[in-house]
């Protein structure tokens, strides 16, 4: 029987959707991060449970054919990526299988079309948003980076392969400004110091950058000098904003913003529609793959000029608005008031007058619509990671839409919900995974559900 701190030799036979390799010792599964199928390793046991154990690599004896050299110095420390040590082709196969296994094993769905995962053209530099913490090292020097796995310890140097190179340079510019003018940075234990985070956003289509400095205070010293060095660095910087966050909290952004330079927002184009991006507004992190995702959803929805579409969990309205011009009416429902206000603004800005947005939780709204015998032609669902409440699914089925499009960020909860739909007389026709977040464990999926009762 293995025990903590044992050194074992094991062959990695499989890999989880979360990125840990799986080997077996005496029938017990051993999970080892940063491994690849085919690796033969020496591993140190870290924790032993009844039927499985956790371990870490001590020595790599034989390399897997899918293993590559990581191209990031802090890959094993920051916890952002889990697949940077294997080829992107292999990563896509792992994510594809995770979705298929969830739908067939958890959902027990049969006789459906499983489409190939849609990979990203560029698995690097796709993030249009980055939150970079500031802190001090043991010698009292200002450091930037990212939080280590399951900690608030800053690791790395603020550079990241997932966001644009300009973000790295802007981080260096702000850090040099802070050092030059002796601007303090935040200590979350003592709740002292000024600069908490550098928050960067990028509108790729229009090549506009927003620089937002999150501070533990209400005034920023030497702001004229900061504006000067930033605008001299890049003409792409169209907005410099101060965000006030004086609370003892792990939440990055406070509620109040002050525009120091340019506009209070930047503007991007997604599926032919304009969207204003402010520090507090939601926008898809990977714009290019979001277009792929929305176009798949649109194809599944197949809305016509006489169709009524309900967009549950609509957020800022992006999915529903991309289908509005082809529909008779779109009704968006979202529980977050600010998101609803953004959705209304987005509709107005794009000249869309057949979209209505209601602030309500999905369960209450769906129940009310079902009681009123509302009969939408299409329902789009884009719930949070926990999936849909059972009552939402029941209400949607009572409304008898012809087609249901389910956008999911968690294959396991998607599979659970697909099974509930099938119990109510609906049929999962097709499933398409989309790699929205390359090199990380996350995968998005679009499912097409047909209602056999209408």
Residue pairs with C-beta under 8 A, 6 or more apart in sequence:
1 26
2 8
2 25
2 26
2 28
2 30
2 45
2 48
2 53
3 45
3 48
4 45
4 46
4 47
4 48
5 44
5 45
6 44
6 45
7 42
7 43
7 44
7 45
7 58
8 25
8 30
8 42
8 43
8 45
8 55
9 40
9 41
9 42
9 43
9 61
10 23
10 24
10 25
10 30
10 32
10 40
10 41
10 43
10 55
11 23
11 38
11 39
11 40
12 21
12 22
12 23
12 32
12 35
12 36
12 37
12 38
12 39
12 40
12 41
12 64
13 22
13 23
13 24
13 37
14 21
14 22
14 37
15 21
15 22
15 35
15 36
15 37
15 94
16 22
16 31
17 94
17 95
17 98
17 411
17 441
17 443
18 82
18 441
19 33
19 82
19 83
19 441
20 31
20 32
20 33
20 35
21 31
21 32
21 33
21 34
21 35
21 36
21 37
21 39
22 29
22 30
22 31
22 32
23 29
23 30
23 32
23 35
23 41
23 43
24 30
25 53
28 51
28 52
28 53
29 51
29 52
29 53
30 43
30 45
30 52
30 53
30 54
30 55
31 52
31 53
31 54
31 55
32 41
32 43
32 54
32 55
32 56
32 57
33 56
33 82
34 57
34 76
34 85
35 41
35 57
35 64
36 64
36 66
36 67
36 85
36 86
36 90
37 64
37 66
37 90
38 62
38 63
38 64
38 65
38 66
38 67
39 60
39 62
39 63
39 64
39 67
40 60
40 61
40 62
41 57
41 58
41 59
41 60
41 61
42 57
42 58
42 59
42 61
43 55
43 56
43 57
43 58
44 55
44 56
44 58
45 53
45 54
45 55
46 53
46 54
46 55
46 56
47 53
47 54
64 86
66 86
66 87
66 89
66 90
67 85
67 86
68 85
68 86
68 87
69 85
70 76
70 84
70 85
71 84
71 161
72 81
72 84
72 160
72 161
73 156
73 157
73 159
74 145
74 146
74 155
74 156
74 157
75 81
75 84
75 85
77 148
77 149
77 155
77 156
78 145
78 146
78 147
78 148
78 149
78 155
78 156
79 146
79 147
79 148
79 149
79 150
80 146
80 160
80 162
80 440
81 161
81 162
81 439
81 440
82 439
82 440
82 441
83 90
83 91
83 94
83 438
83 439
83 440
83 441
84 161
84 439
88 119
88 123
88 438
88 439
91 123
91 435
91 438
91 439
92 117
92 119
92 435
95 117
95 433
95 435
95 443
96 116
96 117
96 433
98 411
98 443
99 114
99 117
99 411
99 414
99 431
99 433
99 443
99 445
100 114
100 431
102 411
102 412
102 414
102 415
103 109
103 112
103 114
103 411
103 414
103 415
103 418
103 428
103 431
103 447
104 110
105 415
106 412
106 415
106 416
106 419
107 414
107 415
107 416
107 418
107 419
107 422
107 428
108 419
109 415
109 418
109 419
109 422
109 428
112 427
112 428
112 429
112 430
112 431
113 429
113 430
113 431
114 430
114 431
115 430
115 431
115 432
115 433
117 432
117 433
117 434
117 435
117 443
118 289
118 292
118 296
118 432
118 433
118 434
118 435
119 435
119 438
120 126
120 286
120 288
120 289
120 435
120 436
120 438
121 288
122 288
123 435
123 438
123 439
124 161
124 162
124 438
124 439
125 161
125 162
125 163
125 164
125 165
126 162
126 285
126 286
126 287
126 288
126 289
126 438
127 160
127 162
127 163
127 164
127 285
127 286
128 163
128 164
128 201
128 202
128 203
128 204
128 268
128 283
128 285
128 286
128 287
129 163
129 199
129 200
129 201
129 202
129 283
129 285
130 160
130 163
130 167
130 199
130 200
131 197
131 198
131 199
131 200
131 252
132 144
132 145
132 146
132 158
132 167
132 171
132 197
132 198
132 199
132 200
133 144
133 145
133 146
133 147
133 152
133 154
133 196
133 197
134 142
134 143
134 144
134 175
134 178
134 185
134 186
134 195
134 196
134 197
134 198
135 142
135 143
135 144
135 145
135 154
135 185
135 186
135 187
136 142
136 143
136 185
136 187
137 143
142 175
142 178
142 179
142 185
143 154
143 157
144 154
144 157
144 158
144 171
144 175
144 198
145 154
145 155
145 156
145 157
145 158
146 154
146 155
146 156
146 158
146 160
147 153
147 154
147 155
148 154
148 155
152 188
152 250
158 168
158 171
158 172
158 175
158 198
159 168
159 171
160 167
160 168
161 439
162 438
162 439
162 440
163 200
163 202
164 202
166 202
166 209
166 234
166 236
167 200
167 202
169 233
169 234
170 198
170 200
170 209
170 211
170 230
170 233
170 234
170 237
171 198
171 200
173 229
173 230
173 233
174 198
174 211
174 213
174 226
174 230
176 229
177 183
177 222
177 225
177 226
177 229
178 185
178 195
181 221
181 222
181 225
183 194
183 195
183 220
183 221
183 222
184 192
184 193
184 194
184 195
185 193
185 194
185 195
185 196
186 192
186 193
186 194
186 195
186 196
186 216
187 193
188 248
191 216
191 248
192 216
193 216
194 215
194 216
194 217
194 220
195 213
195 214
195 215
195 216
196 214
196 215
196 216
196 245
196 252
197 213
197 214
197 252
198 211
198 212
198 213
198 214
199 212
199 213
199 214
199 243
199 252
199 253
199 279
200 209
200 210
200 211
200 212
201 209
201 210
201 212
201 266
201 277
201 279
201 283
202 208
202 209
202 210
202 266
203 209
203 210
203 266
203 267
203 268
203 277
204 268
204 287
204 288
205 268
205 269
205 270
205 287
206 266
206 267
206 268
206 269
207 236
208 236
208 238
208 239
208 266
208 267
208 268
209 234
209 236
209 237
209 238
209 239
209 266
210 237
210 238
210 239
210 240
210 241
210 265
210 266
210 277
210 279
211 230
211 237
211 239
211 240
211 241
212 240
212 241
212 242
212 243
212 257
212 279
213 220
213 226
213 240
213 241
213 242
213 243
214 243
214 245
214 252
214 253
214 254
215 242
215 243
215 244
215 245
216 245
216 246
217 244
217 246
218 244
218 246
220 226
220 242
220 260
223 242
223 260
226 240
226 260
227 240
227 260
227 261
230 237
230 240
230 261
231 237
231 240
231 261
237 261
237 262
238 262
238 263
238 266
239 259
239 261
239 262
239 263
239 264
239 265
239 266
240 259
240 260
240 261
240 262
241 257
241 258
241 259
241 260
241 264
241 279
242 257
242 258
242 259
242 260
243 253
243 254
243 256
243 257
243 279
244 254
244 255
244 256
244 257
244 258
245 251
245 252
245 253
245 254
246 254
247 254
253 279
253 280
255 280
257 264
257 278
257 279
257 280
264 278
265 276
265 277
265 278
265 281
266 276
266 277
267 274
267 275
267 276
267 277
268 274
268 275
268 277
268 283
268 287
269 275
270 284
270 287
270 290
270 291
270 294
270 318
270 322
271 291
271 294
271 295
271 318
271 322
272 322
273 318
273 321
273 322
273 346
273 350
274 346
274 349
274 350
275 283
275 316
275 318
275 346
275 349
276 345
276 346
276 349
277 283
280 338
281 316
281 338
281 342
282 315
282 316
282 339
282 342
283 316
284 290
284 318
284 436
285 436
285 437
286 436
286 437
289 434
289 435
289 436
289 444
290 318
290 436
292 434
293 407
293 434
293 436
293 444
293 446
294 318
294 319
294 322
296 432
296 434
296 446
297 319
297 323
297 380
297 405
297 407
297 446
298 322
298 323
298 326
300 403
300 405
300 430
300 446
300 448
301 309
301 323
301 378
301 380
301 403
301 405
302 378
302 403
303 309
303 323
303 326
303 327
303 377
303 378
304 326
304 327
304 377
305 326
305 327
305 328
306 328
306 377
307 326
307 327
307 328
307 377
307 378
308 327
308 328
308 329
308 331
308 375
308 376
308 377
308 378
309 320
309 323
309 324
309 327
309 329
309 330
309 331
309 376
309 377
309 378
309 379
309 380
310 330
310 331
310 333
310 369
310 374
310 376
310 378
310 379
310 380
310 399
310 401
311 317
311 319
311 320
311 330
311 331
311 332
311 333
311 380
311 382
312 333
312 362
312 365
312 366
312 379
312 380
312 381
312 382
312 383
312 392
312 396
313 333
313 334
313 362
313 381
313 382
313 383
313 384
314 320
314 332
314 333
314 334
314 339
314 343
314 357
314 380
314 382
315 334
315 336
315 339
315 343
315 382
316 334
316 339
316 342
316 343
316 346
317 332
317 334
317 342
317 343
317 344
317 346
317 347
317 355
317 357
318 346
319 380
319 382
319 407
320 330
320 331
320 332
320 355
320 380
321 330
321 343
321 346
321 347
321 350
321 352
321 355
323 330
323 380
324 330
324 347
324 352
324 354
324 355
325 352
327 354
327 378
328 354
329 354
329 355
329 356
330 354
330 355
330 356
331 355
331 356
331 357
331 358
331 376
332 340
332 343
332 355
332 356
332 357
332 358
333 357
333 358
333 360
333 362
333 365
333 366
334 340
334 343
334 357
334 358
334 359
334 360
335 359
335 360
335 361
335 362
336 359
337 359
340 357
340 358
340 359
343 355
343 357
344 357
347 353
347 355
347 357
358 365
360 368
362 383
362 388
362 389
362 392
363 389
363 391
363 392
363 395
366 391
366 392
366 395
366 396
366 399
367 391
367 395
369 395
369 399
370 395
370 396
370 398
370 399
374 399
375 399
375 400
375 401
376 399
376 401
377 401
377 402
377 403
378 401
378 402
378 403
378 404
378 405
379 396
379 399
379 401
379 403
379 404
379 405
380 404
380 405
380 407
381 388
381 392
381 396
381 404
381 405
381 406
381 407
382 406
382 407
382 408
383 392
383 408
383 413
384 409
385 409
385 410
385 413
386 410
386 413
387 408
387 410
387 413
387 414
387 416
387 417
388 417
390 420
393 417
393 420
393 421
393 424
394 424
396 404
397 421
397 424
397 425
397 426
397 451
397 453
400 451
400 453
400 454
401 451
401 454
402 450
402 451
402 454
403 448
403 449
403 450
403 451
404 421
404 426
404 448
404 449
404 450
404 451
405 446
405 447
405 448
405 449
406 414
406 417
406 418
406 446
406 447
406 449
407 444
407 445
407 446
408 414
408 417
408 444
408 445
408 446
408 447
409 442
409 444
411 433
411 443
411 445
414 445
414 447
418 428
418 447
418 449
421 428
421 449
422 428
425 451
425 452
425 453
426 449
426 450
426 451
426 452
426 453
427 449
427 450
427 452
428 447
428 448
428 449
429 448
429 449
429 450
430 447
430 448
431 445
431 446
431 447
431 448
432 445
432 446
432 447
433 443
433 444
433 445
434 443
434 444
434 445
434 446
435 443
435 444
436 442
436 443
436 444
437 443
437 444
